């Protein structure tokens, strides 16, 4: 189980990856197999 700091770091890395991808959020989530609701949270 991850602690809050690790989880936050992982989410921030995912957001940075999404921003550099040039994809919209839904397309990025589909490509990475991440639920949109989880990403948007």
MOGICOR-V920875 format. One record per residue. N is the residue number from 0. PHI is phi in whole degrees, -180 to 180 (none if undefined). Layout:
BEGIN
n: (N;N)
phi: (PHI;PHI)
END
This chain:
BEGIN
n: (0;1;2;3;4;5;6;7;8;9;10;11;12;13;14;15;16;17;18;19;20;21;22;23;24;25;26;27;28;29;30;31;32;33;34;35;36;37;38;39;40)
phi: (none;-87;-85;-61;-65;-63;-64;-63;-63;-66;-66;-64;-65;-65;-65;-64;-63;-61;-62;-80;-76;81;-90;-77;-62;-65;-67;-59;-62;-64;-66;-94;57;-116;-62;-57;-64;-69;-64;-72;-61)
END
